[in-house]
Amino acid sequence: MKANDLRKMSQEDLVKKEKDLREDYFKLKFQHGIRRLENSAHLSELRKDIARVQTVRTELAQAE
């Protein structure tokens, strides 16, 4: 996910996107605790995507 794509989204969409990413991250982390994942790098990708969403939300909040 690119930061430019996130900047085009509204504040409400960003909140929903962050919530969805956090749910996906939690599910994968839980699965990883039970058994091995096929692609454990996906966990770090999700963490980075969550951080990108938070960064864009902070930028929008400061711009107001």
HUKA-V524622 format. One line per field, one symbol per residue. ss: DSSP state (@ for helix, = for strand, . for the rest). Layout:
# HUKA-V524622
ss = ???
This chain:
# HUKA-V524622
ss = ..@@@@@...@@@@@@@@@@@@@@@@@@@@@@@@......@@@@@@@@@@@@@@@@@@@@@@@.
